[in-house]
């Protein structure tokens, strides 16, 4: 994933979950699905979410 030009941050919370923060969600989704298929990974759930400016503001102010 590090070679992708769309990844800005990757987090793992050790609960069989990975969060990938990207600059271009559509491009990242395509690249990720190809990589999952190539590696035949046992994915049980795939969710795409977008953060709003309000969400970012609330995170910065700590609420």
Secondary structure, DSSP 4 states (H G I P E B T S, - for coil): -TT-SSEEEEEE-SSS-EEEEES-HHHHHHHHHHHHHHHT---S--------HHHHHHHHHT-
